[in-house]
């Protein structure tokens, strides 16, 4: 690292793809045709796509080269063993079960250990995690620390799980809790990291009550970087060593390799319990594929393996975290309310603070996200009362926060793209008082409504 302020991309551009420049009128027509749901837009109508960082990054030269090594044997492919070695070098669990993406790992695990009457705590469950738990009849409970629910609170590890609340839950309902989860980084709460100290404390609580601890580890490398740069005593450690310590504190993990696997598809479920692994493999074979490919082509396994080598590089992580903070710092200077400190993979706009005149159940996050698209072709993602407001019993209550996530795909956009985002967000924020809310048009989707619902603007 240098002492200069400019953080350059630690790579050169090898190939490019075009972005279609649209007019405001074209975008107004496109979003109306999509039922004011950004998920329903044609990607070709989006200028800067910050909907998600999941599977949307640019793979490296060496990942594309690794794809050529892909062996498509149905069972026991050499590519499987390359993948297995790369995973266990960072996460040395006994059993690694490949899946086509993270939610498949969640579906398999919770279909085995979930069910009516079960309770699964987490710092904060993300959308597919919560949905897969609730689909079994189990209850998903969020136990993030109080600072994690305050967008303005400054805390180095706002993703930490509240161990006192966990202790109380396990004392009250221990037999109903098949597993405790911790999401690193905490996506629903602003991409906030979890400290090693907190993981150790959670581990101690779990040990006292005889409950296994699992990680939702899809942004493990970014979390490790925050540990290295924020947690006392960790500054001189190598990122792979920090990752291995995180893994050592858990009994298993779910993983979407579309995030810190630097791949466009893939994931896995890893764990140490032999009997649980056997039950999960049986579900895998029914739903995903043979245990040595799990819904993935050999070339995908190779790309993930190479991505796992690249993602723990210090230069890459420094660029990744600092370039995200560049966006956050500029918007903060402009007076746009944000979740702070800034996360690693995204900047989260505080829509409830920016649009106080829009009630939470008129979806201020959705209103802000649509406005960003109409103004400048930027596609973000509502993380709020649309995503989390509807409960399994049919009731609807405001989410803890109403946010708009601007998730930055890895190695995809340049500084000029981000400067453009800063201009667009600032322009929308300047006229935030004119924005109005939305309602969900019937019929409302039964699950994960934010993906497919149609909205109607309120006048």
Secondary structure, 3 states (H helix, E strand, C coil): CCCCCCCCCCCCCCCCCCCCCCCHHHHHHHHHHCCCCHHHCCHHHCCEECCCCCCCCCCCHHHHHHHCCCCCCCCCCHHHHHHHHHHHHHCCCCEEEEECCHHHHHHHHHHHHCCCCCEEEECCCCHHHHHHHHHCCCEEEECECHHHHCCCCCCCCCCCECHHHHHHHHHHHHHHCCEEEEECCEHHHCCECCCHHHHHHHHHHHHHHCCEEEEECCCHHHHHHHHHHHCCCCCCCCHHHHHHHHHHCCCEEEEECCCCCCCCCCEEEEECCHHHHHHHHHHHHHHCCCCCCCCCCHHHHHHHHHHHHHHCCHHHHHHHHHHHHHHHHHHHHCCCCECCCCCCCEEEEEHHHHCCCCCHHHCHHHHHHHHHHHHHCEECEEECHHHHCECCCCCECCCCCCEEEEECCCCCCCHHHHHHHHHHHHHHHHCHHHCCCEEECCCCCCCCHHHHCCEEECC
